[in-house]
Amino acid sequence: PSGSNSFDYHSLGANVIVSDYLNLQDNPIINYFKFRAGAGTTGKDATPYLLSSVYVSNPTLVEYDDTYQVKSPLAGQPTASRANLIGNANLKAEKTYNYEVGADFGFFNNKVQLVYTYYLRKHEEQILEAQIPSSSGYTTVAANIGLMENKGHELALTLVPIDMPSGLRWDMTVTWSRNRNLVKAVTSETDELTYYNSGRGITQVAKVGYPLGTWKGQAPRFTDNGERIVDANGMPAYTTEAVVLENTQADWIGGLSTSLQYKGFRVGALVDTRQGGTIFSLTKTAVEFNGTSVNSTINDRKPFVIPNSVVDNGDGTFSPNTTA
């Protein structure tokens, strides 16, 4: 890998317009039907400066509230320091295998059009920057994930309510897609790599059996009946070990677009949505800590007993919590 965007691409595809063979052009209901299939492979190189450790220049060495600065070069001498990333000379280029099948339909003289696609993509040696202990003198190292898989469905429905010989045309398209991501292998040494650490107890990992972008951290504890477990001070209790929480992958993505055309003029609009997926918000972390969030106004900022909370008796039983 030298840092280019891609190095290789191969593809093989086939399209069969079924309607040509079935003479559907004059059919009053369905007038177009195409079946398509394809397979391909693509390669992707690493970004620059991942193969070896490098130095970076430091234009500002010391800064105090923008009022006092020590800049490089200092006394005529340029300065530099090691970057936070350890280069990996054994880094491999990514390779993706694509498989796709789909069908296109046209109804009522193409006033209604339907497009469906199913795809499967396998990614080998996915490149990421894994987190390492800062006691090493670095914070990250370039690494490969052994195997990751994406598969899903894409659907598009287009309606043309108005299409007049005068040039007036109104169309609208609804799109929907769902992708399922799964990490199937990481490295021969481990089944989990951390590539983001928030510094607030939340990390993001590539873990076998889970989607890429999985969050880990201590989770709030609940009984089997859904009661919140609190400690002796009445504060919410959390697991002692970090566990899998959520992930950033969306459940589904959709959109709606429409356009109105008349001869050489066109006006359009687009609305899209991404449903599902969990983010980690440092802003929310800050406002909770500072006491400026909406949550901090609960019970007028006076002590209160957490509703439906219990205390762990240590023997598998729980008692109602009475501590504010």
C-alpha positions in Angstrom: 0.0 0.0 0.0 1.4 3.4 -1.0 -1.6 5.7 -0.3 -3.6 5.7 -3.5 -7.4 5.4 -3.3 -7.7 2.1 -5.1 -5.4 -0.2 -7.1 -7.6 -2.9 -8.7 -11.0 -3.5 -10.0 -12.7 -6.4 -11.8 -16.4 -6.8 -12.6 -18.7 -9.1 -14.5 -22.4 -8.4 -15.1 -25.4 -9.5 -17.0 -28.6 -7.7 -17.9 -31.6 -9.5 -19.5 -34.5 -7.3 -20.6 -37.2 -10.0 -20.2 -39.9 -7.7 -21.6 -38.3 -7.8 -25.1 -38.7 -11.6 -25.2 -42.2 -11.7 -23.8 -43.5 -8.8 -26.0 -44.7 -6.8 -23.0 -44.2 -3.4 -24.6 -48.0 -3.2 -25.4 -49.2 -4.9 -22.2 -51.6 -2.4 -20.5 -50.3 -3.3 -17.0 -46.6 -4.4 -17.1 -44.6 -3.1 -20.0 -41.0 -3.5 -18.8 -39.1 -6.1 -16.9 -35.3 -6.4 -16.6 -33.3 -8.9 -14.6 -29.7 -8.1 -13.7 -26.8 -9.8 -11.8 -23.3 -8.9 -11.2 -20.1 -9.8 -9.4 -16.9 -7.9 -8.9 -13.9 -7.2 -6.8 -12.2 -3.9 -5.8 -9.0 -3.1 -4.0 -8.4 -0.1 -1.7 -5.0 1.2 -0.6 -4.1 2.6 2.8 -4.0 6.4 3.4 -0.5 7.9 3.4 1.9 7.5 6.3 0.4 4.3 7.8 3.3 2.0 6.9 5.9 3.6 9.2 6.1 5.9 12.2 6.7 9.5 11.2 7.5 12.8 12.8 5.2 15.9 12.7 6.2 19.5 13.0 5.1 21.6 16.0 4.5 25.2 15.0 3.4 26.0 18.6 5.4 24.5 21.4 3.9 26.2 24.4 0.7 28.2 24.6 -0.8 30.1 27.6 -4.3 31.5 27.0 -3.2 33.0 23.6 -1.2 35.6 25.5 2.1 33.9 25.6 3.4 31.5 23.0 6.7 29.7 22.2 6.8 28.9 18.5 9.0 26.8 16.2 11.6 27.4 15.0 13.1 28.1 18.4 16.3 30.1 18.4 16.5 29.2 14.7 16.1 25.5 15.3 13.1 23.7 13.8 11.3 21.2 16.1 9.3 18.0 15.5 7.9 15.2 17.5 6.8 11.6 16.9 3.2 11.2 15.7 0.8 9.3 17.9 0.4 6.5 15.4 2.8 3.5 15.0 3.3 2.5 11.4 2.6 -1.0 10.3 5.0 -2.2 7.6 2.9 -5.4 7.3 -0.3 -3.6 6.5 -2.3 -5.2 3.7 -4.5 -3.5 1.2 -8.3 -3.9 1.5 -10.2 -6.1 -0.9 -13.9 -6.1 -1.4 -16.0 -8.8 -3.2 -19.3 -7.6 -4.5 -22.3 -9.8 -5.5 -25.6 -8.3 -6.6 -28.9 -9.4 -8.1 -31.9 -7.3 -8.9 -34.9 -6.5 -11.1 -36.5 -3.5 -12.7 -40.2 -3.2 -13.5 -42.3 -0.7 -15.5 -46.1 -0.6 -15.1 -48.8 1.4 -16.9 -46.5 2.7 -19.6 -43.8 3.4 -17.1 -46.0 5.6 -15.0 -45.1 3.3 -12.1 -41.5 2.0 -11.9 -40.1 -0.4 -9.3 -36.4 -1.2 -8.8 -35.2 -3.9 -6.3 -31.6 -5.0 -5.5 -30.1 -7.5 -3.1 -26.4 -7.3 -2.5 -23.6 -9.1 -0.6 -20.3 -7.5 0.0 -17.3 -9.2 1.7 -14.4 -7.0 2.9 -11.1 -8.6 3.6 -8.2 -6.8 5.5 -10.3 -3.7 6.4 -7.9 -1.0 7.5 -8.5 0.8 10.8 -6.5 2.6 13.5 -6.6 0.5 16.6 -6.2 2.1 20.1 -3.2 1.0 22.2 -2.2 2.1 25.7 -0.6 5.5 25.7 2.1 4.2 28.0 3.7 2.8 24.8 4.4 6.4 23.7 1.7 6.2 21.0 -2.1 6.0 21.0 -2.9 4.1 17.8 -1.5 1.5 15.4 -2.7 0.7 11.8 -4.2 -2.7 11.6 -6.3 -5.0 9.4 -9.6 -6.6 10.2 -9.7 -10.1 8.8 -13.2 -10.3 7.3 -16.4 -8.1 7.4 -19.7 -8.6 5.6 -22.4 -6.3 4.4 -25.7 -7.6 3.0 -29.0 -5.9 2.4 -31.9 -4.8 0.3 -32.5 -1.7 -1.7 -36.0 -0.7 -3.1 -37.1 2.3 -5.1 -40.6 3.2 -6.3 -41.1 6.0 -8.8 -44.6 7.4 -9.7 -45.3 9.8 -12.6 -48.7 11.3 -11.9 -48.4 13.9 -14.7 -46.5 13.5 -18.0 -48.0 15.7 -20.7 -47.0 16.3 -24.3 -46.7 20.0 -23.5 -43.6 19.3 -21.4 -45.2 19.3 -18.0 -44.0 16.4 -15.9 -44.4 15.6 -12.2 -42.6 12.6 -10.6 -41.9 11.4 -7.2 -39.6 8.6 -5.9 -39.6 6.7 -2.6 -36.4 4.8 -1.6 -35.8 2.3 1.2 -32.7 0.3 2.1 -31.6 -1.9 4.9 -28.0 -3.0 5.5 -26.8 -5.7 7.9 -23.1 -5.5 8.9 -21.2 -8.2 10.7 -17.6 -8.6 11.7 -16.7 -12.2 11.0 -12.9 -12.2 11.8 -10.5 -9.7 13.3 -7.0 -11.1 13.6 -5.4 -14.4 14.4 -4.4 -13.1 17.8 -7.8 -11.5 18.9 -11.4 -11.4 18.2 -11.8 -7.7 19.3 -10.0 -4.4 18.5 -10.7 -1.0 20.0 -10.4 1.8 17.5 -12.1 4.7 19.5 -11.8 5.6 23.1 -14.0 8.5 24.4 -12.1 8.8 27.6 -15.5 8.7 29.4 -15.7 4.9 29.8 -17.2 4.3 26.3 -15.2 2.6 23.6 -16.0 1.6 20.0 -14.8 -1.8 18.9 -14.6 -4.2 16.0 -15.8 -7.5 17.6 -16.5 -10.8 16.0 -20.2 -11.6 15.8 -21.2 -7.9 16.1 -21.6 -5.0 13.6 -18.6 -2.6 13.1 -19.2 0.5 15.2 -20.3 -1.4 18.3 -20.2 0.6 21.5 -18.9 -0.9 24.8 -19.1 0.4 28.3 -20.5 -0.2 31.8 -24.3 -0.7 31.5 -27.0 0.2 34.0 -28.2 -2.8 36.0 -31.8 -3.9 36.1 -33.7 -6.9 37.6 -35.5 -9.4 35.5 -38.7 -7.5 36.2 -37.2 -4.2 34.8 -36.6 -2.6 38.2 -33.6 -0.2 38.4 -30.9 -1.4 40.7 -29.2 1.3 42.9 -26.4 1.2 45.4 -26.4 2.0 49.1 -26.4 5.8 48.3 -29.5 5.5 46.1 -27.4 6.1 42.9 -27.9 3.9 39.8 -25.6 0.8 39.9 -23.7 -0.3 36.8 -22.0 -3.5 35.7 -18.4 -3.9 36.9 -17.1 -4.9 33.5 -17.6 -3.2 30.1 -20.3 -4.9 28.0 -21.7 -4.5 24.5 -24.2 -1.7 24.4 -25.4 -0.6 21.0 -23.9 0.2 17.6 -23.9 3.0 15.0 -25.5 0.9 12.2 -28.9 2.2 11.1 -31.9 -0.1 11.1 -33.0 1.3 7.7 -32.6 4.4 5.5 -35.4 6.0 3.5 -36.0 9.0 1.3 -38.7 10.8 -0.7 -37.9 13.0 -3.7 -40.2 14.9 -6.0 -39.7 17.2 -9.0 -41.9 19.3 -11.2 -40.6 20.0 -14.7 -41.9 22.3 -17.5 -39.8 22.5 -20.6 -36.4 23.9 -19.5 -37.4 24.6 -15.9 -37.3 22.2 -13.0 -37.9 22.5 -9.2 -37.4 19.6 -6.8 -37.4 18.6 -3.1 -35.8 15.9 -1.1 -36.4 14.5 2.3 -34.5 11.6 3.8 -34.3 9.7 7.1 -32.0 7.4 8.9 -33.7 5.3 11.5 -31.8 3.5 14.3 -28.2 3.5 15.2 -26.7 5.0 18.4 -24.3 7.8 18.8 -22.1 8.8 21.7 -22.5 12.5 22.5 -19.7 14.4 24.3 -22.0 17.4 24.4 -24.5 15.5 26.4 -21.7 14.2 28.6 -20.7 17.8 29.3 -24.1 19.2 30.1 -24.9 16.3 32.4 -21.7 16.9 34.2 -22.2 20.7 34.4 -25.8 20.4 35.6 -27.2 22.3 32.6 -29.1 19.5 31.0 -32.9 19.0 31.2 -32.3 15.9 33.3 -30.7 18.0 36.1 -34.1 19.8 36.6 -35.9 16.7 37.7 -37.7 17.2 41.0 -36.6 20.9 41.0 -33.0 19.7 41.7 -34.0 18.3 45.1 -33.2 14.8 46.3 -35.6 12.1 45.3 -36.0 8.3 45.3 -35.5 6.9 41.8 -38.9 5.4 40.8 -39.2 1.6 40.7 -35.7 1.2 42.1 -34.4 -1.6 44.3 -31.3 -2.5 46.3 -29.4 -5.8 45.7 -29.4 -7.8 48.9 -26.4 -9.8 47.7 -28.2 -13.2 47.9 -30.2 -13.0 44.6 -33.0 -11.0 46.2 -33.9 -7.3 46.1 -35.5 -4.9 48.4 -37.4 -1.7 47.5 -35.1 1.3 47.6 -36.0 4.1 50.1 -32.7 6.1 49.9 -33.0 9.4 48.0 
